């Protein structure tokens, strides 16, 4: 019997928590990459996929770059040809003059903002949607394991989650967080705050000769702990 999706998500989360960095960031990024590959290699000619791709005029900047890095020129050409046709159709419907009789300069100076006649490419990105679904799934598994104590040892380890995903977990939980997640974050940031203090101390000429310790990269670690893995 194959493992349930929830059981597989739990296994994947446990494995990710054993590694350095935010476990949820890593899993969401992997889910997005897997979906992107599946879409490029199996779904580029699917009518529903092409319809959704046209509506958003392609992927967001981050996932468009990820698509190019995969090197599948044919898949990109098929999908973006559909997006190009959509754009040409929209451009043909734009009136020759502003709908209002006011001058263009006057329109540009208005404080109100109308709906764009051409969508910004990537609004409604399909890979972003897949990542959001994966993120919510992993956050729910994380919350359940932290609440019942079954993930305590892993949550308190080196992996844990970034503050960005801690915030999103609290939203999934309805404005609440299990104590295990709170304590793990408190401990991590207590250590980081001390390291940052020692880093700043080195800028004082009186302490410049003190040997460097693990505080040397604290300025990088605190940003990673706040925001997780870097996204374009």
N, C-alpha and C positions, 0 to 999 in steps of 0.2 A: 504494500500500500504506500502510495506517495505521501510525502509530508504535506500538511496543510499550508496555505500561503502564510497564515499567521505564525505557524511553527517555523517556517523557513525564515521569515522576517526576524524572529527571535534569535535563531541561530546566526544569521548574518550580523545582527546587532552585537551579539556576544563577541563574535570574531573581531568586529570593528572596535569595540571597547578595549580590546587587548592591545591595540596599536596606539601610537602617539597621535595626538591631535583630536579634533572633534569627530566622533564616530558618525554622527548624523550627516555632517558635511560630506564625509567620504562615501557614505551609502547613497546619498541623494545624487552626488556627482556620478557615481557608478550606474545608478538607475537611468539617469539622463543619457549617458553615453551608450548604454545597452539599447535604449529605446531608439536613439538616433541611428545606430547601426541597423536595427531591425527595420526602421522606416526606409532607410536608404537602399537596403539590399532586397527588401521584400514588398514594400508598399508604395513605391513611387508611382505606379500606374493605377493604384486603387482610386476610383472616382471620388469617394468620400474624403480620402486623404488629400487629393488634389484640390477639392473644394475648400477644405479648411485651410490649406496652404495658400490658396489664392486670396482668401478673405483676410489673412494676416500679412499678405505680401512677403511671406517667408518667415524665417526664424529671427529671433532677437540677435543682437550683435555677438553675444557670447556663444550661442549655439550655432550661428552661421559660421563662426570661426572654427568651432569644433567640427562642423561638417566638412569644411575645406581641408582640415588636417587629416581627415580620414581618406582623402585622395580619390573618392569615387566621382569622377567627372561626369559619368553618364547619369547617375542618380541626381546630382546637382542640376545638370542641364534639363532633365525632364521636369523636375519640380519647379525650378525657377523660370522655365519657359511658360509654365502655367501662370506663375506670378506676374511675369512680364506682360502676358496677354491681358490679365486682369487690370494691371496698371494702365495699359494703353486704352482699355475700354473706359476706365474712370477719367482719364485725361481728356478723352473725346467729349465727355459730358460737362466739362467745366465751361461756364459761360465766358464770352469774350470780354465782358466788363463786370465789375462788382455789381451785385444785385441791388445794393443801395446806391442812390444817386450821389452820395457823399464821395469826396475825392479819396483816392487810395491813401494819400497821406493822412487824411482824417481817420480812415478806417484803421490804419496802422497805429494811430495814437490812442485808440479807444482802450479802456481798461477791461471791457468785457471780452471774453474769448469764445468764439464760435466753434462748433464742431468742425474738424478738418474735413475737407472734401476728399482728401486722399489719406488713408490711414498711415500712421507711422509704421514702417516695416518692423515686424516682430511683435506688434500688439496682438496678443492671443497666441503667442508662440506655442506650438504643439509640444515641444520638448520641455518647455517651462511648465506646462500643464502636467506632463508626466512626472516631472520632478516634484511638483507640489503634492501630487497624490502619494508619491513614495515618501516624501517628508512627513506627511501626516500619519502614514502607516507606521513608520519607524518611531515617531514621537509617541504614538499611542502605546506601542510595545515597550518603549523606554519608561513611560509613566507607570504602566502596570507592573513592570519588574522592579522599579524603584519603590513603588508603594507597598508591594507585598514582601519586599526585602530580598527577593531572589537574585537581584542584580547588584546588591550592595557592594560586594567586593570589587566588581568590575567598574562600577560608577566611581568608586573612590580611588581607582587606579589612575594610570597616566593618561588614559584616553579621555573619558568623560565627554562633555559636550561644551561647545562655545556658548557665550552669553547670548548670541543671536538666536541660537536654537533653544536655549533655556527660556528665553522670552516667548518664543513660539510655542514651546511646550506648555507654558503657563496659560496661554490662550486656549490651547486644545483642552486643558484641564479645567477651563472655566474660571481662570483667575487664581489658581492654586498651584503649589508645587510640593512633591514629596520631600520630606526632611532630608533624605539621603542625597538628593540633588542639591539642595541648599547647602548642606554641610560640605559636600565635595567642592562646590564652587567657592564657598567661604574660605576653605583651607587653601585652595589654589591661589586665590587672590590675596590672601594674607601673606603667603610666601612671595608672590610677585611684587606686592607693595614693598616688602622689605628689600628685595633685590633691586627694585627701581630706586629706592632710597640710597642704597650703596652705590648704584651707578651714578646718581647725581653727586654723591659725596666725592667721587673721583674727579669731578670738575673743579673742586676746591683745591687751590694750589697747595694747601697745607697737607692734603692727603693724596697727592698725585703719585707718590712713590709707593703707595700701598699696593700689594699684588692683587690682580684681578681674580675673581672667582666666577661662579655661575651667573653673577649679575651682568657679565659682559654682554650677553644677548637678551637681557630682560626687556629691552625696548621693542624687540621683535616679538618676543613671546607674548607680551601683554596684548598686542594688536591681534595676534593669531588666536589668543584665548577669547578675546572679545568677539571677533568676527568669523573665526573659522578659516576654512580654505579660501584662497583668493579666487575671485570670479572677475571676469572681464566686465 
